[in-house]
C-alpha cells in the first residue's frame, strides 16, 4: 500500500505540474507570437504538407502536424486560458470564429476541403478565411508551453535550427556517458542506430522532436546517476517518464522512452553486477513495461476525465472511438497490410545490420594482430541476451496492436525500429568476446 500511495502522490504532482505549465503559458496573448506564426506559415506553404528529405527513400517530414501544432499554439485565447489549453482548438481567433466543433470522426479533414491540408488551412485561417474552429481535446498537447514561448522569439526555421543544436548536444553527451559507463562497443552501436534511423532528421519535426528529447534526457539522467539508483526506484522513474511522454507526445514513437533506457540499465548491470541472473532482467522488463503502460495510460485517461467533467462529457466516447480506430486495420485510405509494412521495416533494418557487420569486420581485420577473439558459450550467450531479445520485439507488438496507426503513419513510426536495431546489434556483437593481446 505504501508503494501504491507513492505512485499516487507522484501522479498527483505530475498532474498539477502539467496543468500549471499549460495555464501559465496560455496567459499571454497570441499577438505576441503572430509575426513568427505568419512567417512559419509561409515556410510551411513553400515546403508543403510533406517535406521530402529524400523522395527516392520516401524520407519525409510531416509538415501537416507541425502546421496543426502551430495553429493550436496561435489559437490559444488568453482571456479563457483554461478552456483554450484543455480543448486545444485550431482555427480560433476572437472576433473571427463563429462556431466550434469537436474532432470526433477518424482523421479530421480540413475545413472546406476534400483533402487533409493543415498547411493550407493554417494560411487560410491567418488570412481570415476560416470561421470554424475544431477542438483536439483527447491529447494533452504538452508541447504547447515550449512551442508558444519559442514562437515569441523565433519562426519555425529558427526553432528547427535550435532543435538541431539540442539534438547534437544530447547525442554527444549520451555517447560520452555510454562509452564511459558501459563501453566503446555499446557507444558505437547506439550512435550507428540513432544515425541510420534518422535521429538528426527528427529534429526538423515539431511533432517527433519532443519524444526524442525525452528519450535522450531520460537516458542521460539514468546513466549519470545509475551508480546510486536503487533498484526499486527504477520503476517510479519509469512511471514518471511514461507520464511525461504522454504529456508531450502526439502518439509518434513513445516506446523509445521505455526500451532505450531499459537497454542502458541492463547493459550497465551486466557489466558491473555480473551476479544478477537473467531472471532478474526478465522481471525488470515485465515490471517496467507494466509500470510504463500504467503511467502512460493513466496520464492520458486523466485528460479525458478532466475535460469530460469540466466541459464535454462526449470526449471519453470520442477518445475510445479513436482507440478502436487506431487498433483496427480497416481504412479506405490504404490497402497496405500491417504484415507488408513490418516486412519493409525488417528489410530496411537487416540492411543496416549487414552494413554494421561489414564495417565492424573490416575494423577487426585491421586490428587482428592486436586482439583476441573468443566465441561465447551457448548457455552464457542465451542467458546474457534473453532480456535483449524480449526488448527488441517491442516494436512488433506496437505495430500489430496499433495496426491502423502504423500503416497510416509509417513515415514516422518506422523509428520505433530503433529499438529493434539496437537490440539486434547488441545480440550479434555479444556472440564474441574481443580482448586485447598482451604485449610481451
N, C-alpha and C positions, 0 to 999 in steps of 0.2 A: 504493500500500500504506500510505503514511503517513496518507492521508485515511481509509482504511478502519479503520486502527488507532485513529485519533482517535475515530471513531464508536463503536467497540467499547468504548473506555475510558469515554466519556461514558455509554453504555448501562449498563455495569457500575456506575458511580457512581450512576446513577438507580435501578437495580435494588436496590442495597443501601439507598439512601435511602428508597425506598418501603417495603421490609420493616422498616426501622428505625422509621419513623413508625408503622406499623401495630402493631408489637410493643410499643413504648413506651406507646401509648395503650390497649393491651389489658391492661396490668398492674394497673390499679386495678379494684376490684370493681364490679359492676353496681349494688350497693346505693347507690353514690354518685349514680346517675342515676335511681334507681327512682321517686322522687317526681315528677320532671319528666316521666318516661316515662308515668306514670299520668295526669298532667294532660294531656299531649299526646294520649293515647288518648281521653280524654273530649272534647277539642276535635274530633278526627277523627270520633268517633262522631256528634257533632252535625252535622257537615258531610257525612258520607257518603263513599263511595269516590270520588265525583266532586263537587267543589265548583264550582258554577256562578257565574262572574262575570257571564255573560250567557247565558240559555237561548235567546234569540232568535238569537244568532250562534254558539251552541254553543261558547262560550269557557269552558273549564273548567280546573281544576287536578286532576291525577291524584293524589288523596289516597291511593289504594291503594299507590302506590310509596313515598310518604312514610311510610306506616304500615309497610311492609316494611323500609325503612331504619332506622326507629326500633326495630323488632323485632330486627333484626340487631345494632344497637348495644347493646341491652339483653342479648342472648343471648351476648355475649362472656363467656367464663369465664376469669378472671384466673389460675386455677390451671393452666390449659392454654392459655396465650395464643397460642402459635404455631398450634396446630390451629384455635383459635377464629377468628382473623382470616383464616386461609387457607381454611377451609371456609365461612365466612360463614353460619353457621347462623341460622335463625329458630326461634322457639318453644323455645329451650333454657334450662333452669334446672336447676341441680344439685339432685338430690333429687326433682324432679318428672318430668323427661324419662325415658322408658323405652326409646325407640328413636330412632335417627337414620337417615333415608333420604336418598338423593340425588335431586335435581331433574333428571330426565333426559328427560321427555316433554313436548314442546311447551310450553304455558303451564301451569305448575304450579298446580293448583287448591288451594283452601284445605282445611284438614283438616276432615273430617266434613261437608263442604258440597258442594252440587251446583254452586254458582257461585263465581266468584273473588271473595273477600271478605276481603282482608287487613286492612281496618279492623276488621271484626267479629272476625277471627281474633286480632288483637293484644289486643283487650279480653278475649276468652275465655282467651287464654294468661295474661294478667296476673291473671286471676281463678282460675288454677289448673285450668282445664278442658281443657287440651291437653297430652298426654303424648308426642306425636310431634314430633320436630324434623326440619327439612329443610335440607340444605346447598345453598348457592348459589355454588359454588366457581369457576365459569368467569369471573367478573368479579374485578377487583382490589378493588373497593369502597373506593377511596382516599378517599372522603368520610368514612369511619368515624373517622379520627383527629380531624377537626374536629368532627364531629357528636357524638362521645362527650364531648369536652371542653365543648362548648356545653351539652349536656344536664345537666352537673353544676350549672350555674347557671340555665338557662332552660328553659321549656317551648316547644312548637312555635310558639305565638303570638308569644312574645317573640323567638324565633330569626327568624321571618319579619320582624318589625319591624327587627331588626338587619340582615338581608339587604337589606331595602328601603333602609335608610340607606347601606349599602355600594354598592348599585346606583346610587343618586343621586350619591354621591361619585365613583364611577368614570365615570359618564356625564358629569358636569360637567367633570372633569379631561380626559377624552378629547376632548370638544368644544372645550375651550380649546386643546389641543395641535394638533388638526386645523386650527382657524382660524389658529393662529399659524404652523404649519409648512407647511400646504398651501393653505388658503384658506377664506373665508367660505362660498362656494358648496358646497364639499365638506362643510363642517361642517353646513350646513343639510340636505344630503342624508342624511348619517349620522344626524342627530338625528331627522329625519322617519321614516326607515326603521325605526330602532330603536323609536320610539314606536308606529307603526302595527302592527309585528309583535309588540306586547305585551311588549317588553323588561322593563318595570317589573312586569308581572304574573308574569314568570318568577321574580322574587324571592320570590314566595309559595310556590314549589315547591322542596322539598329536592332533588327529582330533577333539575330543569333549572337551578337556580341555579349549581351548580359549573362547568358548561361555559361559561356566560356570563361568570362571573367570570374564568375562564382566558382567554377571548377578549378581554375588556376589558383585563386586565392585560398580556396579550401585546401588544396594540395600543398601549397606553400606553408600555410599555418600548421597543417598536420606535421609536415617534415621538420619545421622549425622547432616545434615543442614536443616532438614524438618521444624524446628520451624521458619526459616527465609526465606523459599522459597515462593515467590509469586505464586498464582495460575496460572497466565499467563506464568510463567517461566517453569512450569511443561512440557508444550508442546515442548518448544525449547530443554529442557533436553531430552525428549523422542526422538526428531528428531536426536540429537547428538548420543544417544545410538544406535538408529537404524542404523545410518550410520557406526558407529564403528563395530557393529555386522556384517553387510555385508562385511566390510573390512577384518575381521579376520576369518569369519566362512566359513565352507565348506557345507553349507545347512544341518546342523545337526539338532539342536533344537533351532532355532533362536527366536521363540515366547517366550521363557522363559525370554528374556531381556525386553519384553513388559509386560507380565502378572504378573510376580512375583513382580516387583516394584509397579505395579498398586495395587495389594493386599495390600502391605505395606502402600501405600499412603491412600487408602480407610480406612483400619483398624485404622490407626493413627487418621484420621479426624473424624471417627465415635466415637472415644474415646474422642477427645479434642474439636471438633466443632459439638456438637450434634444438632445445629440449622440447619445444612445443610440437605436438603431434598434428597430423593433418586433420584429425577430428576437431581440434580447436579451431582451425581455419574454416572448416565447413560450417560449424556452429556460428562462427563470426559472420560469415557471408549470409547465412539464413536469417540470423537475428538482425543484422544491419539492413538487409533488404526489407524485412518486415517493418522495422522502425522507420526507414526511409519512406516506405509506402504510406504508413500511418501519418507521418509528418506532412507529406505531400498532399494526401487526400484530405486530411483534417483542415489544413490551411485553405484548400480550395473550397471545401464544403462550407466552411465558416463564412466565406464571402457570400455564397448563395443564401445562407440562412440570414445573415445580417441584412442583405439587400431585400430579401423577401419580407422580413419583419418591418423594416422602415419604409419601403417604397412599393415593391411589386411582388406579390405572392407567386406570380407565374414564373419567376426566374428559376425556381427549382425544377419545374416541369421542362422549361426551356433547356436548362443545363443537362438534365437527364436525357432529353431527346438528342442533344448533341453527342453525349457519350455513346448512345446506341448507334448514332450515325457514324461516328468515328471508328467504331469497332465492327462495322458491317461493311463488307466489300460489295456494295450494291449501288454503284453510282453511274449514271448515264454519261458522265464526262469522260470516262475512260473504259477501255476493255482490257487493260493490262491486269494480270493476276498477281496476287501477292507472291506466288511462287516464282514467277518470272522476274519480279523486282528483286527478290532475295538472291536469285541466281546471278543477276547483273552485279549486285553488291559483292557477292562472293568472288566472282571472276576478277573484278577490279582489285580486290584486296589480295587475292592469291598472286596477282601480277606484282603488287607491291612487295609481297613476301619473297618472290623469286628475285626481284631486284636487290632486296636486302641481303639475301643469301649469296648472290654473286659478288656484291661489293665486300661482304664480310669474308668470303672465301679468298678473295684477292688480297685483302689486308693480312689475313692469316698466313698466306703463302709467302708474302713479303717478309714476314717475321718468323718463318718456320724454324729457323735455326736458334731462335731465342725463346721459344715457347714449347711447352709440353702439353699435348692434347690427350685427355683420357675420356673414354666413353663411360657415362654413368651406368651403374647397375640398374636393371629394370625396376626392381622394387623401390629403390631410392628415388628413381625418376618419377614413378607413379605417385608416391606419397607427396613428393615436393610439388607436383603440378596439378593434382586433382583440384585444388582451390582455383588455380588459374583457368582450368578448363570450364569450371562452373561459371566464372565471371564472364568469360569470353562468349558464352552462349546468350547472355542477357539481351543483346540487340535483336536476336531472332525471336525471342519471346515477345519483345516490344512490337516488332514488325507484324507478327501473327495476330496479337491481341488488338492492336490498332491498325488493322489492315487497310481500312479506308484512308486513314490519315497518312499512312506510309505511301500508298500509291499516288495520292493527290499531291503530296508534298515531298516527293523523293529528292527534289533538288536541294533540300537541306537535311532531311532525316538520314541521308546516307552517312552523315558524320557520326551517327551512333556506331558505325563500324570502326571508329577509333578504338572502341572497347575491344572488339574482336581482334583488330590488328596488333594492338599492344600485347594482348594475351597470347596470340599465336606466335609472335616473335619471341616472347619470354619462354614459351614452351619449347620452341625449336632450339633456341640457344642453350637451354638447360640440358640438352642431350649430351653435351660435352662439358668437361672441366678444362679450363685453359690456365696453365700455371707457367710462370717464368722459369726458365732453366737457370740453374745455379752456375755462376761463372767461377771456374777453378783457376 
